[in-house]
Amino acid sequence: MAKVFNPANRDKLHSKERERILPAQRILQACGLKEGQVFLDVGCGNGYFSLPAAQIVGAAGEVHAFDISQEMLDDLKERMQERALDNIKTYQVGEGGTCGTEIEEQLTARGDMMLMANILHEVEEPADFLECYLPLLKDQARLLVIDWRKKEMDKGPALEHRLDFESLEKVIREVGLKLEYSRILNERYYLLVADKI
């Protein structure tokens, strides 16, 4: 891992500024998440995307949230209780935890959509990391990647840890996904959308 988010800073992940620059519910709906679907959030942190996803998919849907930090997952569980949400299941993975494929049998259904937000720049081998989780997706399902743009800015990971657009697009093709589209979301983040074929 290049840099893992410090759980002590977890409240920053739900700031008004972040909601303005990265409107989670709007992004997920624009990318096709619907009621009744199964959503997988890899590197979920304390639920910035998992919580709105749970509201979108509703009682007929499921959210499976994966993170390396049990502290972050515990915080997510508290936020679930505050919002009276019961359709999110959490998993500790990675260092000291497990790989996505090792918990495949625990899922009641494979995912319709998977999100990796601000996580791929943290892994040493993005292709291997993707291949660890892609079996959890149905065929024709969708992968969303949101990550830091590779440019100097006052926030986020060091420039040398960031994954540029072109490198990520190459990785997406290497693992057999079909790139649907990619775009700059704002001055900090880009979005890439690919489908499992």
C-alpha positions in Angstrom: 0.0 0.0 0.0 1.2 3.5 -0.9 -0.9 5.3 1.7 -3.8 4.2 3.7 -6.3 6.8 5.0 -6.0 7.6 8.7 -9.2 6.6 10.5 -8.6 9.5 12.9 -9.7 11.8 10.0 -12.8 9.9 9.2 -15.3 12.8 9.9 -13.7 14.7 7.0 -15.1 12.1 4.7 -18.6 13.3 5.4 -17.9 17.1 5.2 -20.1 19.6 3.5 -17.2 20.4 1.1 -17.0 16.8 0.1 -20.7 16.6 -0.5 -20.5 19.6 -2.7 -17.5 18.4 -4.8 -18.5 14.7 -4.8 -22.3 14.3 -4.6 -22.5 10.6 -3.9 -26.2 10.0 -4.6 -26.2 11.9 -7.8 -23.1 10.2 -9.1 -24.4 6.7 -8.3 -27.8 7.3 -9.9 -26.2 8.9 -13.0 -24.1 5.8 -13.4 -27.1 3.5 -13.3 -27.6 2.3 -9.7 -31.3 1.4 -9.2 -33.7 0.1 -6.6 -33.4 -3.6 -5.9 -29.8 -3.9 -7.1 -26.7 -5.3 -5.3 -24.0 -2.6 -4.8 -20.4 -3.4 -3.8 -18.3 -0.7 -2.2 -14.6 -1.7 -2.2 -12.6 0.6 0.1 -15.8 1.9 1.6 -14.2 3.8 4.5 -17.0 4.9 6.8 -19.7 4.8 4.2 -19.6 8.0 2.2 -21.0 6.1 -0.9 -22.4 3.0 0.9 -25.0 4.9 2.8 -26.6 6.7 -0.2 -26.3 3.5 -2.2 -28.3 1.7 0.5 -31.0 4.4 0.2 -31.0 4.0 -3.6 -31.2 0.2 -3.7 -33.8 0.2 -0.9 -35.1 -2.8 1.1 -35.1 -5.0 -1.9 -31.4 -4.3 -2.6 -28.2 -5.0 -0.8 -24.9 -3.1 -0.2 -21.7 -5.0 0.6 -19.0 -2.7 2.0 -15.3 -3.7 2.1 -12.5 -2.0 3.9 -9.1 -2.7 5.4 -9.9 -0.8 8.6 -12.3 -2.3 11.2 -12.4 1.2 12.9 -13.9 2.7 9.7 -16.4 -0.2 9.3 -17.5 0.3 12.9 -18.1 3.9 12.2 -20.1 2.9 9.1 -22.2 0.7 11.3 -23.0 3.5 13.7 -24.0 5.7 10.7 -26.2 3.0 9.5 -28.0 2.8 12.8 -28.4 6.6 12.9 -30.2 6.4 9.5 -32.1 3.2 10.3 -30.5 1.3 7.4 -30.3 -2.5 7.6 -29.3 -3.4 4.1 -25.5 -3.0 4.4 -23.2 -5.8 5.2 -19.5 -5.0 6.1 -16.3 -7.0 5.5 -12.8 -6.4 6.7 -10.4 -7.2 3.9 -6.8 -6.7 2.8 -3.9 -6.6 5.2 -4.9 -9.0 8.0 -8.3 -9.5 6.3 -9.2 -11.3 3.2 -9.3 -10.8 -0.6 -12.7 -10.3 -2.3 -12.7 -13.8 -3.8 -12.3 -15.4 -0.4 -15.6 -14.0 0.7 -17.5 -14.7 -2.5 -19.5 -17.5 -0.8 -20.8 -15.0 1.9 -22.6 -12.9 -0.7 -26.3 -13.7 -1.2 -25.9 -12.5 -4.8 -23.2 -11.1 -7.1 -23.1 -7.4 -7.6 -24.8 -5.2 -10.2 -22.4 -2.4 -9.6 -19.0 -2.1 -7.9 -17.4 1.1 -6.8 -13.7 1.7 -6.0 -13.5 5.3 -4.9 -10.0 6.8 -4.1 -8.6 3.3 -3.5 -6.7 2.2 -6.6 -3.9 4.7 -6.2 -3.2 3.0 -2.8 -2.5 -0.5 -4.2 0.8 -1.6 -5.7 -0.7 -3.8 -8.4 -4.1 -2.3 -9.6 -4.7 -5.2 -12.1 -4.2 -7.8 -9.4 -6.4 -5.9 -7.0 -9.2 -5.6 -9.6 -9.0 -9.3 -10.4 -9.4 -10.1 -6.7 -12.8 -8.4 -6.7 -14.2 -8.7 -10.2 -15.5 -12.3 -9.6 -18.0 -10.7 -7.2 -19.7 -8.9 -10.1 -22.3 -10.4 -12.4 -21.7 -10.5 -16.1 -22.8 -7.2 -17.7 -22.4 -5.5 -14.3 -20.7 -2.2 -13.9 -17.5 -1.0 -12.3 -17.1 2.7 -11.2 -13.7 4.1 -10.4 -13.3 7.5 -8.8 -9.8 8.6 -8.0 -7.6 11.7 -7.6 -6.4 13.5 -10.8 -2.7 13.3 -11.3 -1.8 16.9 -10.8 -0.5 19.1 -8.0 -3.0 20.2 -5.5 -3.2 21.1 -1.8 -5.3 18.0 -0.8 -5.1 14.3 -1.3 -2.2 11.8 -1.7 1.3 12.8 -3.0 1.5 13.2 -6.7 3.8 10.1 -7.1 1.1 7.9 -5.5 -1.7 9.0 -7.9 -2.8 6.8 -10.9 -3.1 8.7 -14.1 -6.1 8.3 -16.4 -4.3 6.6 -19.2 -2.6 4.0 -16.9 -5.9 3.2 -15.3 -7.6 2.8 -18.7 -4.9 0.4 -19.7 -5.4 -1.7 -16.5 -9.2 -1.8 -17.1 -8.6 -3.3 -20.6 -6.0 -5.7 -19.2 -8.5 -7.3 -16.8 -11.0 -7.8 -19.6 -13.5 -5.0 -18.8 -15.1 -2.8 -21.5 -14.5 0.9 -20.9 -17.8 2.7 -21.3 -16.7 6.2 -20.6 -14.4 8.4 -18.5 -14.6 12.0 -17.5 -13.2 14.6 -15.2 -15.6 15.1 -12.4 -14.1 18.3 -11.0 -10.7 19.9 -10.1 -9.8 16.9 -7.9 -11.4 13.7 -9.2 -12.0 11.7 -12.3 -14.6 9.0 -13.0 -14.1 5.9 -15.1 -17.0 3.6 -15.9 -16.5 0.1 -17.3 -18.7 -3.0 -17.8 -17.9 -6.7 -17.1 -18.5 -8.6 -20.4 
